[in-house]
Each structure stands twice: as C-alpha cells, then as structure tokens.
Amino acid sequence: MADSKTLKDMVTAISTLIDEATFDITPDAIKLRAMDPSRVAMIDFEWPKRFSMNIRRVRV
C-alpha cells in the first residue's frame, strides 16, 4: 500500500510540470520521458519492477 501512495505522489508531482504524457508500461517498469510545455525541464521517470504492485483497476 505504501508503494501505491508513493507512485501516486510521484505522478502528482510530475503533473505540476507537464499537462499530458504517455507512460510506457512494460513487465520490467513503468517509464515516462516528457518535456514541460516551455521546453525548459525534462522529466525522466522510471518505476522499476522491484517496486511493482498488483494493479487490478486503472482509472484514466
């Protein structure tokens, strides 16, 4: 449960910098690479498998 809160907090922090993004979800990790709208900051995020959770439901 702590991992899911940490992931939510990280996504919330990322969302303050970028308006939209595409996550690459593989068996090994959840990844994201995106630029902020003004092209000043780049977000390079990776949530490795060792922190994986059982995701039963995804809300989009």
Phi and psi restraints in degrees (range 20) as a CNS / XPLOR table:
assign (resid 1 and name C) (resid 2 and name N)
       (resid 2 and name CA) (resid 2 and name C) 1.0 -64.7 20.0 2
assign (resid 2 and name N) (resid 2 and name CA)
       (resid 2 and name C) (resid 3 and name N) 1.0 -36.3 20.0 2
assign (resid 2 and name C) (resid 3 and name N)
       (resid 3 and name CA) (resid 3 and name C) 1.0 -63.9 20.0 2
assign (resid 3 and name N) (resid 3 and name CA)
       (resid 3 and name C) (resid 4 and name N) 1.0 -38.2 20.0 2
assign (resid 3 and name C) (resid 4 and name N)
       (resid 4 and name CA) (resid 4 and name C) 1.0 -68.2 20.0 2
assign (resid 4 and name N) (resid 4 and name CA)
       (resid 4 and name C) (resid 5 and name N) 1.0 -35.8 20.0 2
assign (resid 4 and name C) (resid 5 and name N)
       (resid 5 and name CA) (resid 5 and name C) 1.0 -67.7 20.0 2
assign (resid 5 and name N) (resid 5 and name CA)
       (resid 5 and name C) (resid 6 and name N) 1.0 -40.9 20.0 2
assign (resid 5 and name C) (resid 6 and name N)
       (resid 6 and name CA) (resid 6 and name C) 1.0 -62.7 20.0 2
assign (resid 6 and name N) (resid 6 and name CA)
       (resid 6 and name C) (resid 7 and name N) 1.0 -44.2 20.0 2
assign (resid 6 and name C) (resid 7 and name N)
       (resid 7 and name CA) (resid 7 and name C) 1.0 -61.7 20.0 2
assign (resid 7 and name N) (resid 7 and name CA)
       (resid 7 and name C) (resid 8 and name N) 1.0 -43.7 20.0 2
assign (resid 7 and name C) (resid 8 and name N)
       (resid 8 and name CA) (resid 8 and name C) 1.0 -60.9 20.0 2
assign (resid 8 and name N) (resid 8 and name CA)
       (resid 8 and name C) (resid 9 and name N) 1.0 -43.3 20.0 2
assign (resid 8 and name C) (resid 9 and name N)
       (resid 9 and name CA) (resid 9 and name C) 1.0 -63.0 20.0 2
assign (resid 9 and name N) (resid 9 and name CA)
       (resid 9 and name C) (resid 10 and name N) 1.0 -39.3 20.0 2
assign (resid 9 and name C) (resid 10 and name N)
       (resid 10 and name CA) (resid 10 and name C) 1.0 -66.4 20.0 2
assign (resid 10 and name N) (resid 10 and name CA)
       (resid 10 and name C) (resid 11 and name N) 1.0 -42.8 20.0 2
assign (resid 10 and name C) (resid 11 and name N)
       (resid 11 and name CA) (resid 11 and name C) 1.0 -65.4 20.0 2
assign (resid 11 and name N) (resid 11 and name CA)
       (resid 11 and name C) (resid 12 and name N) 1.0 -37.7 20.0 2
assign (resid 11 and name C) (resid 12 and name N)
       (resid 12 and name CA) (resid 12 and name C) 1.0 -62.2 20.0 2
assign (resid 12 and name N) (resid 12 and name CA)
       (resid 12 and name C) (resid 13 and name N) 1.0 -43.3 20.0 2
assign (resid 12 and name C) (resid 13 and name N)
       (resid 13 and name CA) (resid 13 and name C) 1.0 -64.1 20.0 2
assign (resid 13 and name N) (resid 13 and name CA)
       (resid 13 and name C) (resid 14 and name N) 1.0 -42.8 20.0 2
assign (resid 13 and name C) (resid 14 and name N)
       (resid 14 and name CA) (resid 14 and name C) 1.0 -62.1 20.0 2
assign (resid 14 and name N) (resid 14 and name CA)
       (resid 14 and name C) (resid 15 and name N) 1.0 -38.7 20.0 2
assign (resid 14 and name C) (resid 15 and name N)
       (resid 15 and name CA) (resid 15 and name C) 1.0 -67.5 20.0 2
assign (resid 15 and name N) (resid 15 and name CA)
       (resid 15 and name C) (resid 16 and name N) 1.0 -16.6 20.0 2
assign (resid 15 and name C) (resid 16 and name N)
       (resid 16 and name CA) (resid 16 and name C) 1.0 -73.7 20.0 2
assign (resid 16 and name N) (resid 16 and name CA)
       (resid 16 and name C) (resid 17 and name N) 1.0 -20.4 20.0 2
assign (resid 16 and name C) (resid 17 and name N)
       (resid 17 and name CA) (resid 17 and name C) 1.0 -99.4 20.0 2
assign (resid 17 and name N) (resid 17 and name CA)
       (resid 17 and name C) (resid 18 and name N) 1.0 -33.8 20.0 2
assign (resid 17 and name C) (resid 18 and name N)
       (resid 18 and name CA) (resid 18 and name C) 1.0 -125.9 20.0 2
assign (resid 18 and name N) (resid 18 and name CA)
       (resid 18 and name C) (resid 19 and name N) 1.0 149.5 20.0 2
assign (resid 18 and name C) (resid 19 and name N)
       (resid 19 and name CA) (resid 19 and name C) 1.0 -87.2 20.0 2
assign (resid 19 and name N) (resid 19 and name CA)
       (resid 19 and name C) (resid 20 and name N) 1.0 -34.3 20.0 2
assign (resid 19 and name C) (resid 20 and name N)
       (resid 20 and name CA) (resid 20 and name C) 1.0 -148.8 20.0 2
assign (resid 20 and name N) (resid 20 and name CA)
       (resid 20 and name C) (resid 21 and name N) 1.0 153.1 20.0 2
assign (resid 20 and name C) (resid 21 and name N)
       (resid 21 and name CA) (resid 21 and name C) 1.0 -159.0 20.0 2
assign (resid 21 and name N) (resid 21 and name CA)
       (resid 21 and name C) (resid 22 and name N) 1.0 161.0 20.0 2
assign (resid 21 and name C) (resid 22 and name N)
       (resid 22 and name CA) (resid 22 and name C) 1.0 -118.0 20.0 2
assign (resid 22 and name N) (resid 22 and name CA)
       (resid 22 and name C) (resid 23 and name N) 1.0 121.0 20.0 2
assign (resid 22 and name C) (resid 23 and name N)
       (resid 23 and name CA) (resid 23 and name C) 1.0 -87.7 20.0 2
assign (resid 23 and name N) (resid 23 and name CA)
       (resid 23 and name C) (resid 24 and name N) 1.0 139.5 20.0 2
assign (resid 23 and name C) (resid 24 and name N)
       (resid 24 and name CA) (resid 24 and name C) 1.0 -100.6 20.0 2
assign (resid 24 and name N) (resid 24 and name CA)
       (resid 24 and name C) (resid 25 and name N) 1.0 109.2 20.0 2
assign (resid 24 and name C) (resid 25 and name N)
       (resid 25 and name CA) (resid 25 and name C) 1.0 -107.1 20.0 2
assign (resid 25 and name N) (resid 25 and name CA)
       (resid 25 and name C) (resid 26 and name N) 1.0 116.8 20.0 2
assign (resid 25 and name C) (resid 26 and name N)
       (resid 26 and name CA) (resid 26 and name C) 1.0 -124.7 20.0 2
assign (resid 26 and name N) (resid 26 and name CA)
       (resid 26 and name C) (resid 27 and name N) 1.0 171.9 20.0 2
assign (resid 26 and name C) (resid 27 and name N)
       (resid 27 and name CA) (resid 27 and name C) 1.0 -62.6 20.0 2
assign (resid 27 and name N) (resid 27 and name CA)
       (resid 27 and name C) (resid 28 and name N) 1.0 -20.1 20.0 2
assign (resid 27 and name C) (resid 28 and name N)
       (resid 28 and name CA) (resid 28 and name C) 1.0 -93.6 20.0 2
assign (resid 28 and name N) (resid 28 and name CA)
       (resid 28 and name C) (resid 29 and name N) 1.0 -26.6 20.0 2
assign (resid 28 and name C) (resid 29 and name N)
       (resid 29 and name CA) (resid 29 and name C) 1.0 -171.9 20.0 2
assign (resid 29 and name N) (resid 29 and name CA)
       (resid 29 and name C) (resid 30 and name N) 1.0 167.6 20.0 2
assign (resid 29 and name C) (resid 30 and name N)
       (resid 30 and name CA) (resid 30 and name C) 1.0 -109.6 20.0 2
assign (resid 30 and name N) (resid 30 and name CA)
       (resid 30 and name C) (resid 31 and name N) 1.0 124.5 20.0 2
assign (resid 30 and name C) (resid 31 and name N)
       (resid 31 and name CA) (resid 31 and name C) 1.0 -128.0 20.0 2
assign (resid 31 and name N) (resid 31 and name CA)
       (resid 31 and name C) (resid 32 and name N) 1.0 153.5 20.0 2
assign (resid 31 and name C) (resid 32 and name N)
       (resid 32 and name CA) (resid 32 and name C) 1.0 -151.4 20.0 2
assign (resid 32 and name N) (resid 32 and name CA)
       (resid 32 and name C) (resid 33 and name N) 1.0 134.8 20.0 2
assign (resid 32 and name C) (resid 33 and name N)
       (resid 33 and name CA) (resid 33 and name C) 1.0 -136.5 20.0 2
assign (resid 33 and name N) (resid 33 and name CA)
       (resid 33 and name C) (resid 34 and name N) 1.0 121.1 20.0 2
assign (resid 33 and name C) (resid 34 and name N)
       (resid 34 and name CA) (resid 34 and name C) 1.0 -153.0 20.0 2
assign (resid 34 and name N) (resid 34 and name CA)
       (resid 34 and name C) (resid 35 and name N) 1.0 157.3 20.0 2
assign (resid 34 and name C) (resid 35 and name N)
       (resid 35 and name CA) (resid 35 and name C) 1.0 -106.0 20.0 2
assign (resid 35 and name N) (resid 35 and name CA)
       (resid 35 and name C) (resid 36 and name N) 1.0 149.4 20.0 2
assign (resid 35 and name C) (resid 36 and name N)
       (resid 36 and name CA) (resid 36 and name C) 1.0 -71.8 20.0 2
assign (resid 36 and name N) (resid 36 and name CA)
       (resid 36 and name C) (resid 37 and name N) 1.0 162.7 20.0 2
assign (resid 36 and name C) (resid 37 and name N)
       (resid 37 and name CA) (resid 37 and name C) 1.0 -57.2 20.0 2
assign (resid 37 and name N) (resid 37 and name CA)
       (resid 37 and name C) (resid 38 and name N) 1.0 -31.3 20.0 2
assign (resid 37 and name C) (resid 38 and name N)
       (resid 38 and name CA) (resid 38 and name C) 1.0 -87.4 20.0 2
assign (resid 38 and name N) (resid 38 and name CA)
       (resid 38 and name C) (resid 39 and name N) 1.0 0.8 20.0 2
assign (resid 38 and name C) (resid 39 and name N)
       (resid 39 and name CA) (resid 39 and name C) 1.0 61.3 20.0 2
assign (resid 39 and name N) (resid 39 and name CA)
       (resid 39 and name C) (resid 40 and name N) 1.0 35.5 20.0 2
assign (resid 39 and name C) (resid 40 and name N)
       (resid 40 and name CA) (resid 40 and name C) 1.0 -101.2 20.0 2
assign (resid 40 and name N) (resid 40 and name CA)
       (resid 40 and name C) (resid 41 and name N) 1.0 -38.6 20.0 2
assign (resid 40 and name C) (resid 41 and name N)
       (resid 41 and name CA) (resid 41 and name C) 1.0 -119.1 20.0 2
assign (resid 41 and name N) (resid 41 and name CA)
       (resid 41 and name C) (resid 42 and name N) 1.0 142.8 20.0 2
assign (resid 41 and name C) (resid 42 and name N)
       (resid 42 and name CA) (resid 42 and name C) 1.0 -114.7 20.0 2
assign (resid 42 and name N) (resid 42 and name CA)
       (resid 42 and name C) (resid 43 and name N) 1.0 134.6 20.0 2
assign (resid 42 and name C) (resid 43 and name N)
       (resid 43 and name CA) (resid 43 and name C) 1.0 -103.6 20.0 2
assign (resid 43 and name N) (resid 43 and name CA)
       (resid 43 and name C) (resid 44 and name N) 1.0 124.9 20.0 2
assign (resid 43 and name C) (resid 44 and name N)
       (resid 44 and name CA) (resid 44 and name C) 1.0 -125.5 20.0 2
assign (resid 44 and name N) (resid 44 and name CA)
       (resid 44 and name C) (resid 45 and name N) 1.0 100.3 20.0 2
assign (resid 44 and name C) (resid 45 and name N)
       (resid 45 and name CA) (resid 45 and name C) 1.0 -115.9 20.0 2
assign (resid 45 and name N) (resid 45 and name CA)
       (resid 45 and name C) (resid 46 and name N) 1.0 137.0 20.0 2
assign (resid 45 and name C) (resid 46 and name N)
       (resid 46 and name CA) (resid 46 and name C) 1.0 -143.7 20.0 2
assign (resid 46 and name N) (resid 46 and name CA)
       (resid 46 and name C) (resid 47 and name N) 1.0 127.8 20.0 2
assign (resid 46 and name C) (resid 47 and name N)
       (resid 47 and name CA) (resid 47 and name C) 1.0 -111.8 20.0 2
assign (resid 47 and name N) (resid 47 and name CA)
       (resid 47 and name C) (resid 48 and name N) 1.0 99.6 20.0 2
assign (resid 47 and name C) (resid 48 and name N)
       (resid 48 and name CA) (resid 48 and name C) 1.0 -67.6 20.0 2
assign (resid 48 and name N) (resid 48 and name CA)
       (resid 48 and name C) (resid 49 and name N) 1.0 162.0 20.0 2
assign (resid 48 and name C) (resid 49 and name N)
       (resid 49 and name CA) (resid 49 and name C) 1.0 -57.9 20.0 2
assign (resid 49 and name N) (resid 49 and name CA)
       (resid 49 and name C) (resid 50 and name N) 1.0 -33.3 20.0 2
assign (resid 49 and name C) (resid 50 and name N)
       (resid 50 and name CA) (resid 50 and name C) 1.0 -62.3 20.0 2
assign (resid 50 and name N) (resid 50 and name CA)
       (resid 50 and name C) (resid 51 and name N) 1.0 -17.1 20.0 2
assign (resid 50 and name C) (resid 51 and name N)
       (resid 51 and name CA) (resid 51 and name C) 1.0 -103.6 20.0 2
assign (resid 51 and name N) (resid 51 and name CA)
       (resid 51 and name C) (resid 52 and name N) 1.0 15.9 20.0 2
assign (resid 51 and name C) (resid 52 and name N)
       (resid 52 and name CA) (resid 52 and name C) 1.0 -66.8 20.0 2
assign (resid 52 and name N) (resid 52 and name CA)
       (resid 52 and name C) (resid 53 and name N) 1.0 156.6 20.0 2
assign (resid 52 and name C) (resid 53 and name N)
       (resid 53 and name CA) (resid 53 and name C) 1.0 -127.1 20.0 2
assign (resid 53 and name N) (resid 53 and name CA)
       (resid 53 and name C) (resid 54 and name N) 1.0 162.3 20.0 2
assign (resid 53 and name C) (resid 54 and name N)
       (resid 54 and name CA) (resid 54 and name C) 1.0 -83.5 20.0 2
assign (resid 54 and name N) (resid 54 and name CA)
       (resid 54 and name C) (resid 55 and name N) 1.0 107.4 20.0 2
assign (resid 54 and name C) (resid 55 and name N)
       (resid 55 and name CA) (resid 55 and name C) 1.0 -96.0 20.0 2
assign (resid 55 and name N) (resid 55 and name CA)
       (resid 55 and name C) (resid 56 and name N) 1.0 112.2 20.0 2
assign (resid 55 and name C) (resid 56 and name N)
       (resid 56 and name CA) (resid 56 and name C) 1.0 -97.0 20.0 2
assign (resid 56 and name N) (resid 56 and name CA)
       (resid 56 and name C) (resid 57 and name N) 1.0 -27.7 20.0 2
assign (resid 56 and name C) (resid 57 and name N)
       (resid 57 and name CA) (resid 57 and name C) 1.0 -142.5 20.0 2
assign (resid 57 and name N) (resid 57 and name CA)
       (resid 57 and name C) (resid 58 and name N) 1.0 131.1 20.0 2
assign (resid 57 and name C) (resid 58 and name N)
       (resid 58 and name CA) (resid 58 and name C) 1.0 -119.5 20.0 2
assign (resid 58 and name N) (resid 58 and name CA)
       (resid 58 and name C) (resid 59 and name N) 1.0 125.9 20.0 2
assign (resid 58 and name C) (resid 59 and name N)
       (resid 59 and name CA) (resid 59 and name C) 1.0 -103.1 20.0 2
assign (resid 59 and name N) (resid 59 and name CA)
       (resid 59 and name C) (resid 60 and name N) 1.0 131.0 20.0 2
